[in-house]
Structures are given as structure tokens and as C-alpha cells.
Amino acid sequence: MASLVENLINVLSQECDEYETVLELARAKTPVIVAGDLDQLSRITEEEQSHADRLQNLDNMRSKVTADIANVINRDVNKLKLKNLIELLDKSPAEQKALSEVYDRLSAVVHELARVNNQNSELLKSSLEMVDFELNLLNSLKAAPETANYSGSGYSGGTLGVTRGNFDAKQ
């Protein structure tokens, strides 16, 4: 059991290192989003993706180790949480302390990453709204509103600001 817990601590520590790297990338994205530098944003996103792939592999490893631990202690793997496992390790204070520390570290990093990602998401939404507003403004300037111009044969369907070179002297 001790080696399984050490494996779990090792995997969680690696996960935490990866999340810290992703957190730094997310923080680096904030000024890039504000500046609207799409090339740099694309590079950061690609780097994040490579870390996400590593995190997926680590998560699979963590799930396997957790399943092995649950099997050894005769617990349901779906109900075994890290907090529960930390409490169960009261007879192994060194492992309990190490697991608790890595759990706290991982929890803090994930919460901070969620906060930064939410902030970046809001910045991206604002940028998209501004682009949408500018596009609507440009489109509205291109197409002038229709007016109720009539000719001798009926509605001419003219638009405001559009000149046809003919001056209707009857109006």
C-alpha cells in the first residue's frame, strides 16, 4: 500500500507541475488577448494543448493508481476521494502529510487556473462583442436605409444618399 500511495503522490505532483505550467501560459494569454495578437495567442494555445495531452496521460495514471489503492483497501473506487484517502492514512503520518500537501497544492493551482481562465474568457467575449459591433457598424454604413421615394410610375425603391444622376424637378 505504501508504494501505491507514493505512486499516487508522484503522479499528483507531476499533475500539479503541469497545471502550474498551464497556469503560467494562461496568465501570459491575458495581455495577448488584450493586445489582440492572434499569432501569439495561437502559439500559446498550441503549447497549452501539448500540456493538456500530458495532463490527460497523468490523469489516466492517477485513475489507475487510485483504482489499485481502492482495491487494496477494499473500497469503491467511485466513492474514494483524495480527502477520504488522506483521512485513512492516519497510521502513516509521513504519507498522509505528503499526500495532503500535494492535494492542497493541486487544489490551489486548479482554482487559480479556473479564475484566470474565466478572466480570459470574459476578455475574449468582450473582444468578440467589439468585433461584432464594428462589423455591424461597417455594414450599416455600406447600406443606407431605404426611403419612400416615388416616381411617376410608383415606388422607386431608392436609398438615402444614393445619387443616380437624375434630378426629379417635380418634387
N, CA and C of each residue as an Amber inpcrd file, in Angstrom:
protein
   513
   0.8310000  -1.1950000   0.0000000   0.0000000   0.0000000   0.0000000
   0.8700000   1.2520000   0.0000000   1.9800000   1.2220000   0.7230000
   2.8370000   2.3950000   0.8180000   3.3630000   2.8110000  -0.5520000
   3.7520000   1.8240000  -1.3550000   4.2830000   2.1640000  -2.6820000
   3.1830000   2.7220000  -3.5880000   1.9610000   2.2350000  -3.4230000
   0.8470000   2.7760000  -4.2000000   0.5870000   4.2350000  -3.8390000
   0.6330000   4.5350000  -2.5580000   0.4220000   5.9200000  -2.1190000
   1.5620000   6.7990000  -2.6270000   2.7980000   6.2750000  -2.5840000
   3.9250000   7.0400000  -3.1190000   3.7540000   7.2820000  -4.6110000
   3.2680000   6.2820000  -5.3360000   2.9920000   6.4590000  -6.7690000
   1.9370000   7.5350000  -6.9900000   0.8950000   7.5010000  -6.1670000
  -0.1660000   8.4990000  -6.2760000   0.3830000   9.9000000  -5.9980000
   1.1920000  10.0240000  -4.9700000   1.7900000  11.3270000  -4.6410000
   2.6620000  11.8040000  -5.7990000   3.4260000  10.8940000  -6.3870000
   4.2830000  11.2400000  -7.5170000   3.4640000  11.7160000  -8.7200000
   2.4100000  10.9880000  -9.0500000   1.5610000  11.3570000 -10.1850000
   0.8770000  12.7020000  -9.9160000   0.3600000  12.8790000  -8.7110000
  -0.2960000  14.1510000  -8.3720000   0.6880000  15.3100000  -8.4190000
   1.8990000  15.0660000  -8.0020000   2.9300000  16.1040000  -8.0540000
   3.2390000  16.4900000  -9.5040000   3.3240000  15.4780000 -10.3790000
   3.5520000  15.7570000 -11.7990000   2.3710000  16.5140000 -12.4010000
   1.1670000  16.1280000 -12.0120000  -0.0220000  16.8360000 -12.4800000
   0.0100000  18.2950000 -12.0320000   0.4100000  18.4960000 -10.7930000
   0.4840000  19.8490000 -10.2570000   1.5060000  20.6810000 -11.0330000
   2.6550000  20.0900000 -11.3560000   3.6680000  20.7990000 -12.1420000
   3.1140000  21.1930000 -13.5110000   2.4000000  20.2780000 -14.1400000
   1.8070000  20.5740000 -15.4450000   0.7640000  21.6880000 -15.3310000
  -0.0860000  21.6100000 -14.3010000  -1.0960000  22.6520000 -14.1120000
  -0.4480000  24.0050000 -13.8300000   0.6490000  24.0180000 -13.1050000
   1.3510000  25.2810000 -12.8560000   1.8790000  25.8690000 -14.1600000
   2.3680000  25.0170000 -15.0510000   2.8310000  25.4880000 -16.3540000
   1.6640000  26.0310000 -17.1670000   0.5470000  25.3240000 -17.1450000
  -0.6460000  25.7840000 -17.8620000  -1.1440000  27.1010000 -17.2620000
  -1.0430000  27.2390000 -15.9510000  -1.4400000  28.4890000 -15.2930000
  -0.5830000  29.6520000 -15.7810000   0.7190000  29.4320000 -15.8870000
   1.6080000  30.4900000 -16.3860000   1.2630000  30.8500000 -17.8340000
   0.9300000  29.8460000 -18.6390000   0.5190000  30.1150000 -20.0180000
  -0.7900000  30.9050000 -20.0520000  -1.7210000  30.5530000 -19.1800000
  -2.9970000  31.2690000 -19.1210000  -2.7750000  32.7270000 -18.7010000
  -1.8680000  32.9300000 -17.7640000  -1.5410000  34.3090000 -17.3590000
  -0.8720000  35.0710000 -18.4980000  -0.0520000  34.3750000 -19.2750000
   0.6090000  35.0170000 -20.4110000  -0.3860000  35.3740000 -21.5070000
  -1.4910000  34.6380000 -21.5760000  -2.5150000  34.9080000 -22.5840000
  -3.2610000  36.2090000 -22.3290000  -3.3930000  36.5990000 -21.0820000
  -4.2080000  37.7720000 -20.7570000  -3.7560000  39.0260000 -21.5100000
  -2.4760000  39.4410000 -21.4210000  -2.0890000  40.6430000 -22.1810000
  -2.1370000  40.4270000 -23.6920000  -1.9530000  39.1930000 -24.1380000
  -2.0190000  38.8860000 -25.5650000  -3.4500000  39.0780000 -26.0670000
  -4.4190000  38.6560000 -25.2770000  -5.8290000  38.8400000 -25.6400000
  -6.1620000  40.3230000 -25.6850000  -5.6940000  41.0570000 -24.6910000
  -5.9660000  42.4940000 -24.6330000  -5.3580000  43.1920000 -25.8520000
  -4.1390000  42.7690000 -26.2340000  -3.4600000  43.3800000 -27.3770000
  -4.0430000  42.9170000 -28.7100000  -4.7610000  41.8060000 -28.6950000
  -5.3510000  41.2840000 -29.9250000  -4.3280000  40.6260000 -30.8410000
  -3.2600000  40.0990000 -30.2630000  -2.1960000  39.4500000 -31.0360000
  -2.5800000  37.9970000 -31.2950000  -3.2120000  37.7490000 -32.4320000
  -3.7370000  36.4210000 -32.7390000  -2.6350000  35.3930000 -32.9770000
  -1.5160000  35.8150000 -33.5440000  -0.4100000  34.8660000 -33.7740000
   0.1470000  34.3510000 -32.4590000   0.4010000  35.2570000 -31.5370000
   0.9250000  34.8510000 -30.2280000  -0.1170000  34.0290000 -29.4580000
  -1.3730000  34.4030000 -29.5630000  -2.4450000  33.6450000 -28.9080000
  -2.5020000  32.2210000 -29.4510000  -2.3170000  32.0880000 -30.7400000
  -2.3120000  30.7650000 -31.3560000  -1.1320000  29.9320000 -30.8560000
   0.0360000  30.5320000 -30.7340000   1.2120000  29.8060000 -30.2290000
   1.0040000  29.3480000 -28.7860000   0.4530000  30.2200000 -27.9630000
   0.2070000  29.8620000 -26.5620000  -0.8230000  28.7420000 -26.4790000
  -1.8520000  28.8260000 -27.2940000  -2.8990000  27.8050000 -27.2920000
  -2.3440000  26.4450000 -27.7230000  -1.4630000  26.4340000 -28.7070000
  -0.8300000  25.1780000 -29.1310000   0.0040000  24.5810000 -28.0030000
   0.7320000  25.4370000 -27.3000000   1.5430000  24.9500000 -26.1770000
   0.6500000  24.4240000 -25.0590000  -0.4520000  25.1060000 -24.8070000
  -1.4130000  24.6270000 -23.8070000  -1.9490000  23.2510000 -24.1770000
  -2.1880000  23.0440000 -25.4620000  -2.7180000  21.7650000 -25.9170000
  -1.7420000  20.6270000 -25.6360000  -0.4580000  20.8720000 -25.8180000
   0.5270000  19.8150000 -25.5370000   0.5390000  19.4810000 -24.0490000
   0.3810000  20.4910000 -23.2120000   0.3110000  20.2470000 -21.7630000
  -1.0000000  19.5460000 -21.3960000  -2.0650000  19.8690000 -22.0940000
  -3.3480000  19.2010000 -21.8460000  -3.2480000  17.7140000 -22.1880000
  -2.5130000  17.3930000 -23.2380000  -2.3120000  15.9790000 -23.5860000
  -1.5440000  15.2580000 -22.4800000  -0.5010000  15.9040000 -21.9530000
   0.2600000  15.3080000 -20.8470000  -0.6110000  15.1510000 -19.6090000
  -1.4430000  16.1580000 -19.3610000  -2.3520000  16.0770000 -18.2070000
  -3.3420000  14.9280000 -18.3610000  -3.7840000  14.6870000 -19.5710000
  -4.6950000  13.5660000 -19.8100000  -4.0080000  12.2440000 -19.4860000
  -2.7570000  12.0950000 -19.8940000  -1.9980000  10.8790000 -19.5840000
  -1.7940000  10.7220000 -18.0820000  -1.4610000  11.8200000 -17.4090000
  -1.2810000  11.7720000 -15.9580000  -2.5870000  11.4490000 -15.2510000
  -3.6740000  11.9770000 -15.7620000  -4.9780000  11.6900000 -15.1640000
  -5.3130000  10.2060000 -15.2910000  -4.9820000   9.6240000 -16.4220000
  -5.1940000   8.1820000 -16.6000000  -4.3420000   7.3800000 -15.6180000
  -3.1040000   7.8070000 -15.4350000  -2.2250000   7.1350000 -14.4770000
  -2.7770000   7.2630000 -13.0610000  -3.2550000   8.4570000 -12.7160000
  -3.8240000   8.6880000 -11.3850000  -5.0390000   7.8080000 -11.1590000
  -5.8800000   7.6960000 -12.1760000  -7.0690000   6.8450000 -12.0520000
  -6.6880000   5.3900000 -11.8220000  -5.6640000   4.9310000 -12.5140000
  -5.2220000   3.5430000 -12.3520000  -4.6690000   3.3040000 -10.9450000
  -3.8350000   4.2270000 -10.4650000  -3.2630000   4.0760000  -9.1260000
  -4.3630000   4.1480000  -8.0700000  -5.3150000   5.0520000  -8.2650000
  -6.4210000   5.1790000  -7.3180000  -7.2610000   3.9000000  -7.3060000
  -7.4670000   3.3160000  -8.4690000  -8.2220000   2.0570000  -8.5380000
  -7.4690000   0.9470000  -7.8100000  -6.1520000   0.9240000  -7.9590000
  -5.3430000  -0.0840000  -7.2590000  -5.4270000   0.1080000  -5.7460000
  -5.3580000   1.3550000  -5.2990000  -5.4650000   1.6450000  -3.8690000
  -6.8380000   1.2240000  -3.3490000  -7.8890000   1.5720000  -4.0900000
  -9.2500000   1.2140000  -3.6810000  -9.4000000  -0.3000000  -3.5830000
  -8.7620000  -1.0190000  -4.4840000  -8.8080000  -2.4760000  -4.4670000
  -8.1120000  -3.0310000  -3.2250000  -6.9560000  -2.4480000  -2.8790000
  -6.1950000  -2.9250000  -1.7190000  -6.9430000  -2.6680000  -0.4120000
  -7.5690000  -1.5050000  -0.3000000  -8.2630000  -1.1740000   0.9530000
  -9.7380000  -1.5790000   0.9190000 -10.1480000  -2.2530000  -0.1490000
 -11.4950000  -2.7740000  -0.2820000 -12.5520000  -1.6580000  -0.2090000
 -12.3470000  -0.6350000  -1.0290000 -13.2940000   0.4850000  -1.1250000
 -13.7620000   0.6250000  -2.5660000 -14.8960000   1.2440000  -2.7350000
 -15.4100000   1.5270000  -4.0720000 -14.5970000   2.6760000  -4.6600000
 -13.9940000   2.4500000  -5.8080000 -13.1380000   3.4620000  -6.4310000
 -13.9200000   4.7310000  -6.7750000 -15.1970000   4.5950000  -7.0740000
 -16.0140000   5.7600000  -7.4190000 -16.3300000   6.6320000  -6.2120000
 -16.2450000   6.0560000  -5.0230000 -16.5290000   6.8100000  -3.8060000
 -15.2660000   7.2410000  -3.0730000 -14.1210000   6.7280000  -3.4980000
 -12.8570000   7.0540000  -2.8420000 -12.3370000   8.3820000  -3.3810000
 -12.3070000   9.3720000  -2.5390000 -11.7980000  10.6960000  -2.8900000
 -10.4740000  10.9100000  -2.1700000  -9.6900000  11.8660000  -2.6590000
  -8.3890000  12.1170000  -2.0420000  -8.5170000  12.5100000  -0.5740000
  -9.5070000  13.3070000  -0.2670000  -9.7060000  13.6990000   1.1430000
  -9.9620000  12.4760000   2.0210000 -10.7620000  11.5490000   1.5080000
 -11.0280000  10.3130000   2.2610000  -9.7490000   9.5000000   2.4380000
  -8.9730000   9.4150000   1.3680000  -7.7240000   8.6600000   1.4290000
  -6.7520000   9.2980000   2.4150000  -6.7040000  10.6050000   2.4480000
  -5.8350000  11.3040000   3.4070000  -6.2450000  10.9490000   4.8320000
  -7.5440000  10.9190000   5.0940000  -8.0390000  10.5530000   6.4250000
  -7.7180000   9.1020000   6.7680000  -7.7600000   8.2190000   5.7640000
  -7.4750000   6.8090000   6.0020000  -5.9970000   6.5410000   6.2970000
  -5.1430000   7.4770000   5.9710000  -3.7030000   7.2910000   6.1740000
  -3.2270000   7.7790000   7.5460000  -4.1110000   7.8200000   8.5310000
  -3.7380000   8.3270000   9.8530000  -2.6540000   7.4770000  10.5280000
  -2.4780000   6.2300000  10.0870000  -1.4330000   5.3740000  10.6590000
  -0.0930000   5.5670000   9.9640000  -0.0880000   6.3190000   8.8880000
   1.1480000   6.6320000   8.1550000   1.2560000   8.1460000   8.0250000
   1.6810000   8.8170000   9.1080000   1.6540000  10.2810000   9.1080000
   2.5230000  10.9240000   8.0190000   3.6540000  10.3000000   7.6640000
   4.5150000  10.8860000   6.6360000   3.8030000  10.8750000   5.2780000
   3.1910000   9.7620000   4.9170000   2.4500000   9.6740000   3.6590000
   1.2110000  10.5620000   3.6920000   0.5640000  10.5960000   4.8470000
  -0.6230000  11.4400000   5.0000000  -0.2660000  12.9050000   4.7700000
   0.8450000  13.3370000   5.3720000   1.2690000  14.7260000   5.2300000
   1.6560000  15.0330000   3.7860000   2.4150000  14.1330000   3.1480000
   2.8370000  14.3560000   1.7630000   1.6380000  14.4100000   0.8210000
   0.7040000  13.4930000   0.9940000  -0.4890000  13.4770000   0.1480000
  -1.3430000  14.7170000   0.3930000  -1.4600000  15.1200000   1.6420000
  -2.2260000  16.3180000   1.9750000  -1.5970000  17.5690000   1.3490000
  -0.2800000  17.6600000   1.3920000   0.4030000  18.8260000   0.8210000
   0.2280000  18.8950000  -0.6920000   0.3970000  17.7540000  -1.3730000
   0.2450000  17.7710000  -2.8210000  -1.2130000  18.0220000  -3.2070000
  -2.1490000  17.5280000  -2.4140000  -3.5640000  17.7820000  -2.6500000
  -3.8680000  19.2770000  -2.5170000  -3.3620000  19.8960000  -1.4500000
  -3.5940000  21.3270000  -1.2370000  -2.9620000  22.1570000  -2.3550000
  -1.7580000  21.7740000  -2.7460000  -1.0530000  22.4910000  -3.8230000
  -1.8360000  22.3740000  -5.1290000  -2.2650000  21.1560000  -5.4490000
  -3.0130000  20.9240000  -6.6830000  -4.3390000  21.6680000  -6.6600000
  -5.0130000  21.6320000  -5.5460000  -6.2960000  22.3210000  -5.4150000
  -6.1350000  23.8280000  -5.6260000  -5.1040000  24.4140000  -5.0240000
  -4.8740000  25.8560000  -5.1630000  -4.5600000  26.2250000  -6.6130000
  -3.7450000  25.4240000  -7.2670000  -3.3760000  25.7120000  -8.6550000
  -4.5880000  25.5970000  -9.5710000  -5.3930000  24.5690000  -9.3820000
  -6.5680000  24.3770000 -10.2320000  -7.5780000  25.5110000 -10.0250000
  -7.7630000  25.9580000  -8.7920000  -8.6930000  27.0720000  -8.5330000
  -8.1820000  28.3590000  -9.1730000  -6.8820000  28.6170000  -9.0700000
  -6.3150000  29.8190000  -9.6740000  -6.4020000  29.7420000 -11.1970000
  -6.1560000  28.5630000 -11.7540000  -6.2650000  28.3860000 -13.2000000
  -7.6980000  28.6400000 -13.6650000  -8.6650000  28.1620000 -12.9170000
 -10.0710000  28.4020000 -13.2620000 -10.3780000  29.8980000 -13.2320000
  -9.8340000  30.6010000 -12.2460000 -10.0650000  32.0530000 -12.1460000
  -9.4670000  32.7770000 -13.3490000  -8.2290000  32.4610000 -13.6950000
  -7.5670000  33.1150000 -14.8230000  -8.2610000  32.7670000 -16.1370000
  -8.6740000  31.5150000 -16.2850000  -9.3900000  31.1150000 -17.4970000
 -10.7280000  31.8390000 -17.6240000 -11.4250000  32.0330000 -16.5200000
 -12.6850000  32.7990000 -16.5510000 -12.4290000  34.2420000 -16.9580000
 -11.3540000  34.8170000 -16.4240000 -10.9880000  36.1880000 -16.7710000
 -10.6750000  36.2780000 -18.2650000  -9.8780000  35.3440000 -18.7740000
  -9.5420000  35.3380000 -20.1970000 -10.7810000  35.1210000 -21.0590000
 -11.6780000  34.2900000 -20.5910000 -12.9210000  34.0430000 -21.3210000
 -13.7380000  35.3240000 -21.4360000 -13.8270000  36.0710000 -20.3550000
 -14.5670000  37.3320000 -20.3810000 -13.9020000  38.3350000 -21.3240000
 -12.5680000  38.3720000 -21.3190000 -11.8580000  39.2600000 -22.2380000
 -12.1190000  38.8720000 -23.6880000 -12.1130000  37.5780000 -23.9690000
 -12.3910000  37.1230000 -25.3320000 -13.8210000  37.4560000 -25.7430000
 -14.7790000  37.2890000 -24.8190000 -16.1700000  37.6320000 -25.1260000
 -16.2880000  39.1250000 -25.4380000 -15.6050000  39.9440000 -24.6540000
 -15.6440000  41.3880000 -24.8950000 -15.0200000  41.7300000 -26.2440000
 -13.9190000  41.0680000 -26.5760000 -13.2730000  41.3040000 -27.8680000
 -14.1920000  40.9060000 -29.0110000 -14.8560000  39.7730000 -28.8670000
 -15.7820000  39.3320000 -29.9140000 -16.9700000  40.2800000 -30.0460000
 -17.4690000  40.7760000 -28.9320000 -18.5720000  41.7270000 -28.9790000
 -18.1450000  43.0150000 -29.6800000 -16.8950000  43.4390000 -29.4230000
 -16.3980000  44.6550000 -30.0640000 -16.2380000  44.4400000 -31.5680000
 -15.7220000  43.2940000 -31.9730000 -15.5810000  42.9830000 -33.3990000
 -16.9560000  42.9270000 -34.0470000 -17.9160000  42.2870000 -33.3850000
 -19.2650000  42.1980000 -33.9140000 -19.8830000  43.5880000 -34.0590000
 -19.6830000  44.4400000 -33.0720000 -20.1950000  45.8080000 -33.1270000
 -19.5870000  46.5580000 -34.3100000 -18.2680000  46.4270000 -34.4750000
 -17.5910000  47.1260000 -35.5700000 -18.0650000  46.6250000 -36.9300000
 -18.2690000  45.3070000 -37.0550000 -18.7810000  44.7650000 -38.3130000
 -20.1860000  45.2780000 -38.5990000 -21.0270000  45.3090000 -37.5900000
 -22.3850000  45.8290000 -37.7720000 -22.3580000  47.2980000 -38.1660000
 -21.4630000  48.0510000 -37.5570000 -21.3350000  49.4680000 -37.8820000
 -20.8930000  49.6500000 -39.3260000 -19.9030000  48.8830000 -39.7400000
 -19.4290000  48.9710000 -41.1300000 -20.5190000  48.5590000 -42.1160000
 -21.2340000  47.4970000 -41.8010000 -22.3150000  47.0470000 -42.6860000
 -23.4410000  48.0740000 -42.7580000 -23.7370000  48.7240000 -41.6610000
 -24.8080000  49.7230000 -41.6770000 -24.3740000  50.9710000 -42.4390000
 -23.0950000  51.2630000 -42.4620000 -22.6300000  52.4140000 -43.2320000
 -22.6590000  52.1260000 -44.7280000 -22.4480000  50.8830000 -45.0980000
 -22.4570000  50.4980000 -46.5140000 -23.8630000  50.5530000 -47.0920000
 -24.8280000  50.0800000 -46.3480000 -26.2060000  50.0190000 -46.8360000
 -27.0120000  51.1160000 -46.1770000 -27.2810000  52.1460000 -46.9340000
 -28.0820000  53.2480000 -46.4030000 -29.5350000  52.7980000 -46.3220000
 -30.3090000  53.3960000 -45.4510000 -31.7060000  52.9780000 -45.3050000
 -32.5290000  53.3340000 -46.5430000 -33.5340000  52.5310000 -46.8100000
 -34.4330000  52.8160000 -47.9290000 -35.3450000  53.9700000 -47.5610000
 -35.6940000  54.7270000 -48.5680000 -36.6000000  55.8590000 -48.3390000
 -37.8800000  55.6370000 -49.1320000 -38.8370000  56.4670000 -48.8720000
 -40.1290000  56.3510000 -49.5610000 -40.1390000  57.2950000 -50.7550000
 -39.2630000  57.0600000 -51.7010000 -39.2360000  57.8720000 -52.9240000
 -40.1940000  57.2760000 -53.9420000 -40.9730000  58.1470000 -54.5460000
 -41.9230000  57.6960000 -55.5570000 -41.6140000  58.3890000 -56.8700000
 -41.8190000  57.6590000 -57.9200000 -41.6900000  58.2570000 -59.2460000
 -43.1000000  58.3180000 -59.8490000 -43.1720000  58.7300000 -61.0670000
 -44.4750000  58.8150000 -61.7230000 -45.1340000  57.4510000 -61.8480000
 -44.3630000  56.3830000 -61.9150000 -44.9480000  55.0500000 -62.0820000
 -45.0990000  54.3170000 -60.7480000 -44.7540000  54.9470000 -59.6560000
 -44.8960000  54.3070000 -58.3530000 -43.5920000  54.3600000 -57.5540000
 -43.4940000  53.4680000 -56.6120000 -42.3410000  53.4270000 -55.7120000
 -41.0670000  53.1320000 -56.4790000 -40.0520000  53.9410000 -56.2560000
 -38.8000000  53.7420000 -56.9810000 -37.8010000  52.9170000 -56.1720000
 -38.0290000  52.7780000 -54.8940000 -37.1410000  51.9530000 -54.0640000
 -35.7550000  52.5270000 -53.9000000 -35.6320000  53.7910000 -53.9760000
 -34.3250000  54.4270000 -53.8440000 -33.8040000  54.3520000 -52.4270000
 -32.5340000  54.5600000 -52.2840000 -31.9280000  54.5690000 -50.9600000
 -31.3770000  55.9380000 -50.6640000 -31.3490000  56.2730000 -49.4400000
 -30.8680000  57.5590000 -48.9850000 -29.3860000  57.6810000 -49.2780000
 -29.0050000  58.8010000 -49.8530000 -27.6000000  59.0460000 -50.1100000
 -27.1150000  58.4740000 -51.4190000 -27.9610000  57.8120000 -52.1550000
 -27.5580000  57.2380000 -53.4340000 -28.0260000  58.1750000 -54.5250000
 -27.1000000  58.6320000 -55.3320000 -27.4750000  59.5230000 -56.4270000
 -27.4430000  58.7430000 -57.7230000 -28.4010000  59.0760000 -58.5690000
 -28.4790000  58.3650000 -59.8400000 -28.1610000  59.3080000 -61.0070000
 -27.8420000  60.5070000 -60.7000000 -27.5350000  61.4610000 -61.7540000
 -28.7710000  62.1490000 -62.2980000 -29.9610000  61.7570000 -61.9130000
 -31.1920000  62.3760000 -62.3900000 -31.7800000  63.2220000 -61.2650000
 -32.2100000  64.3760000 -61.6310000 -32.8520000  65.2430000 -60.6540000
 -34.3210000  65.3180000 -61.0070000 -35.1680000  64.9600000 -60.0620000
 -36.5920000  64.9740000 -60.3000000 -37.1190000  66.3550000 -59.9600000
 -37.3800000  67.1490000 -60.9540000 -37.8050000  68.5240000 -60.7520000
 -39.2340000  68.6250000 -60.2710000 -40.0480000  67.5750000 -60.3670000
 -41.4440000  67.6190000 -59.9540000 -41.6090000  67.6140000 -58.4290000
 -40.5960000  67.1900000 -57.7150000 -40.7590000  67.1080000 -56.2560000
 -40.7310000  68.4170000 -55.6330000
